Amino acid sequence: MDRPEVLKVFESLGSGLRLDLFCLLVQAGETGRVAGEIAEALEIPATNLSFHLKAMLQANLVTVRQEGRFLRYRANVPHMLRVLAYVVENCARAEEGACARVRDRSSAQPPEAAASP
């Protein structure tokens, strides 16, 4: 994973609609959803959906497979996990600064305490 790939993901998810779309596909699991179902669920026209899906495909956030005359989309969860691992790994390298303080605090507290605000 490299920085330009990570930036593509964050740029793509910078749109609230695309974040909603990604979450919808994550919730659909391996089954995914066909484009018409997605448009209906998000209450957007198919042309708008097509634009957003294209951007998400370029960021490797979704995969698509032709099924007859339908296109089935799935969230690319392994890619997102690699992006998150990149962020954590690069943040954890810092010996000082905000990331180091968060890391040190969370490792010093029991899991219940670390999760509370």
N, C-alpha and C positions, 0 to 999 in steps of 0.2 A: 504494500500500500504506500502510495506517495502523496505528498501534499496536494498536487493538482487534482488527484482523484477525490480526496477528502473535500476540497473546496467545491468541486462540482456537486457533491451531495448536499453540502450545506447551502449552496446557492439555490439548488433545486427546491429544497425544503423551506426556503425563505418565504415561499408563498403559502399562506394559510390553507388554501384549497389543496395544494399538493401534499401538505402535511396530513390533512384529513383523508385524502386519497390513499396515501401510504398506510395510514392507520386502518382504513377500511380493508385494504388488501392483506395486511398482517392478520387482521381478525378473521378473514376468509380462509386463512391457512393455505394448505397445499391445493385446495380446490380452486382458489382464486375466484375471479369474477369475469364475466364477459363485459365488453364495453357498454352495452345497453343497460345492464344491471348497475354498473358503476354510475353512469349518467343519471339514471333514475334515483339511485340512493343519494347522490350528491345534489340532485335537482339542478343540473346544468345541461345546456345543449351539447349534443354530440360533438359539434365543431370545437367548442371550448375544451371539452374533455380531451379530444385528440391533440390539441396544442400542449396541454399539460402532460399527457402521457408521453409525448415525444420528448419533452425535456427530461422526464424521469427516466426514460429509456437511455438517453444520452449520459445520464449520471449513473446508470447501472442500478437504479433503485428498484426497477421492476423488470420482469421478464414477460415475454409474450409468446403465445403459441397459437397457430392457426388451427381451428377446429371446424371443419366444414366452411361455412361462410362467416363464422364468428371468430373474433380474436379474444383469447382468454389471457388475462393479466394476473400475475402473481407478484407479491412483494419479494424482493431479493434480500431476504433476511440475512443470509450469510455475509453478503456484501456490507450491509449496515453494521453487523457485528464487527467486521474488520475495520470499518471507519471508527467505531466507538473504541476499539482496542488501540487504534492509532492515536486517538486523542488522549486516552488514559496513559498510554506508554510515553508519549511525548510530554505530557503534563507531569508525570511521575518522575521524569529525569531531573527536574528542577530541584536544587537543594535549598533554595530559598524562594520566597514569593508566595503568592496566594495559593498556588497548587500544592506546594510543599506543606503549608499550614493546614490546608484541608486534609491532605493525606495523613499528616501526623496526628491531627485531631481524631480522624475517623479510625485510625489504627489503635489509638490509646483508649477509646471508649468501647463499652460493650455494644453489640449491634443494635440493641433497642435504643440506647442513648444516641447513637450516631444517626439514627433515622428520624429522630424527633427534631422539630425546628428550634 
